[in-house]
Amino acid sequence: MKRIYSNQWADYELIDAGDNKKLERWGTIITIRPDRNAYFKPVLPLKEWNQKAHYEFVELTTNTGVWSSLKKNFPVFNNNKVENWQISFNKCVFNLRLTKFKHLGIFPEQQINWEFISNHLSNNSKFLNLFAYTGGASLIANSKNSDVYHCDSVKQIITWAKNNMESSKQEGIHWVLDDALKFAKKEVKRGKKYDGIIMDPPAFGIGIKKERWKIETKFPELVEIASELLSKKGFLIINTYSPKLKEELIRNTVQTYFPSKNIDIKKLSLKTTTGKILEYGELTRVY
């Protein structure tokens, strides 16, 4: 599968990667985080990583861990609350913090999708962000004066996304606290149409009613519903992260529901400042 590359920007730099970790700069803060796709050797020695970084995420389980400070007198916690700071991208402001899930509140590899959204939306376009997290795509779409619906099932994440909107001096995003698939089905029944849809479904998980989610089984349903929601000239972006979801299934499914549209399926990637390539899953675009 061919690669498609996101770009670094002033407030984000993927410095180096290797030994199942990545070294990143977020504004003025530098972190070390685990990454299974960094299975190769890094360019910079570990000593230099530790000299550069302020924080390193130490895994305790497969899903959680703690942040360790690598700088003397550099606080990790303040009254048991992780320190916050901000970075920006094209006038959109993101509030970052060190979470127990190793994420900081933004997926910087989405930069190329933000550019695509910015280039393909116009005034009064309708845009739907499913599995929307803290709203990077929502902010970009909203900055284009689109009518934006942001759907996520976690209340705290919706609150985080709202804070990002306010920090960006924006307003008007429609916040939807709901299961993304269930909300999309309701929108189909309501006869809604969107000019742009992006979805970032998890590879696996367990729902509120203990139902199991596997992207390789849910993918066809997601694409079918998207086909019913998308306007005739609209675009669809899907990010997927499971090795069990093969390119052949992605392509066959998308072609079934979008037989007359352009389809691109590529490995979403970022190149480190040191020249290493880190892959972030499959990026599917229908337009």
N, C-alpha and C positions, 0 to 999 in steps of 0.2 A: 504494500500500500504506500502510495506517495505521501510525503509530508507536506504540511502547510505550516508556516512559521508565524507565530505572534512576535511582536517587537517589544523590546524594553522601552521605557520612557523615563523622563527626568526623575520621577519619584519611585521607580522600580527597576531593580537590576538583579538578574540572575547571574551571580558572580562566578560560581563554580559548582560542579556536581560530581558525585562519585562516592563509592563505598556505601551506597544506599542512603545518601544524604544530599542535601542541597544547601548552598550558601547564598542567601538573598539579602538585598538591601531594600528597605521600605522607608523612603525618605532618608532620615538620618540613622535609623535603627537597622542593624544587621542581625539576622537570625540564622541558625542551623536547624533544619527540620528533616525528619526521615522522608525518604522517597524510594520506594521499591524499584522504580524505573531507572534509578541511578546505580545500576549494577556494575558499572565500569570503574576504572581508577580515576580519581580527580587529578587535575593539573597541579593545583597548589598543595603544598604539604599541610598536614593536619595542624601543625604548629601555627602556620599562617592563618588558617581558618579560625582557630581559637583566639588569635591576636586581634582579628578583625571583628569577630562576632560579639554582640552584647548578650544574646540569649541563645540557649540551645534547648530544644524540646527532647525530653527523655521519656521514652515510652515505658509505661507500666503494664499496659495490656495492649491488645491489638487495636483498641479504639481510643484509649485515653492515656494520659501521661502528665508530666509536670515540666514547667520551664525552669531552667537553671541559669542564673546570671553568670556570665563569663567576665564581667568587668567589676572591679572592686568598687564598692559603694554605689553600684547601679541597681536600684530597687526593682524587684519583680512584683511585689505586692505592696499595696497601700491600704491598710485596714481590711486585708483579705480581698481586696479588689485589684485586679490586674491593671497595671498602668495603661493608659490610653494615649493614642496620638493619631494624627491625621496625615493622609497623603491625598494627592489630587491627580485627576486625569481629565484633560479637556474641560476644565471648570467644574467637573463633578468631584465632590469631596467625599472621601471614605474615612470613616472612623474605625481605626484598627485597635485590636487588643489581643493579648495572648490568651487563647482559650485552652481548656483541658483536652480538646480534640485536635490540637496542633495547628488548626486554622487561625487566621488572623482577621478574617472578615472580608476577604476579597480573593478572587482567583485570577491572578494577573495574566495567566495564559489566555484568558478570554479577550484580551486586547484586540485581536484580529476580528472577533465577532462584534465587538463594540464599534469598530470602524465600519464593518459591513452594515450594521444597523443604522449608523449615522448616515451612511451614503444611500440607503434604500428607503428611508422614511421621509415623509414631508409633513407639512402642516395638516393637522386633522386626520392623520393616519391612525388606525386603531392597532394597538400593539398588546400582545399577551405574553407575559413571562411566567412560565410554569416551573415549579420547583425553584422558586426565584431567589432564595437565599437572601443576601443583604442588598440586592438590587442594583448591581453594576449595570446590567442591560436596561433595567427600568429607568435609571437616571439618564443614560445615554438617549433612550427613546424619548423621554420626557423633555430633554433639552432640545429636541427637534419639534417641539409643540405637538407631539402625538398624544392620543388618548390612551393612557397606559393602565393596564390591569396587572397587578403584581400578586401572584398566588403562592403562598407557602403554608405549610401545616403547623409551623412552630411559632407561637405567639412572640417569644423573645426575639426571634429572627425578624419578624415583621416590625417590631419596635426598633431594632437595629437599622433596618432599611429606612424607616421613617426618619430616624436621626440623620442618616446619610442624605436624605432628601432635604431636610431642614438645613443641614450644614452646607449643602450645595446651593442654598437660597432658591430652591424650587418649591413648587406646590402642585397639587392636583392629581397625584397618582392615586388610583383606586386600590385600596388594600384589601386583599381577600385572604382571610384566615380559613383555609379549607384544604382538604386533600386535593392535590392537583388534578388527578384523573377524574375524581368525582365532580369537581368544579367544571372541568372541560366538558364532561357529559351534560351537565346542566346548561351550559352555554349553547351546546348543540340543540337541545330541546327548545331553548329560547330563540333559536334562529339567528344567533350572533355570528358575525363574520369579522375576521381580523386581517389586516394587511401585512402583519408580521407576527410570527410566533417563535419564541425560543423556549426550549425545555432542556433541563439539566437533571434528568432522572438518576437516582442512585442505582448502583449496580445490584445491590441486594438490601434487604431490610425486613423488618417486621412491623406491621401496621398496628393501629390502636386496638383492633379486635383480634390481634395475634395472627393476622393473615400474613403469609410470606410473600415477599416481593422479590422477583428475579427479573432483571431487565431482559434477559433472553426470551422469556415467555410473555412479558408485558409489552415488548417493543411493537409488535404488530398492532395491538390495540391502541397504543399511543399514536402511531402513524395514521391509523384509520380515523381516529377522532380529529387529529390535526387536519386531515384532508377535508373533513366536514366543516371545520371552522375557518379554513383559510379562504380569503377572497381570491378571485380569479387571477389577479396579478400579484398576489402576495408571496411572501417568502417564509420558509421554515428552517430553523436551525436546531439541530439536536446534538447534544454532547453525550457520549456514552463512554463507559470506562471498564467494561468487562471483557476479559479475553474469551469468555464463553459466547459472546455475541459476535459472530463472524461477519466479515465484510459481505460475503455472499447473501446471508440472511438480510442484512441491512439493505443491500442494493435491490434484491428481489422484492422486499416488502415495500420500499419506497417507490419503485417503478410500478408496482401494482396499483398503488393509490394515487400516484402522480405521473401517469403515462406520458403527458405532454409537456412536462417541465424539465428544466435542466437539473441534473443531480450531480453533486460533488461529494465524494467520500474520501477523506484524507486523515492521516495521523496528525493531530494537533501537537505542535512541537515548539520548543523554545531553545535558542542557542545561548549558552553561557558566554560571559565576557571572555572566558578562557578558551572558548571554541568547542566545548562539549555540547552534544545534542540530547535534550531531555524530552521524552514523549509523554503526552497527557491524555491518551485515549483517542477515540474516533470522533471526528467532526463531520457531520452530515449536513449539507445545505441543499435545499430545494428552492428553486427560484425561476 
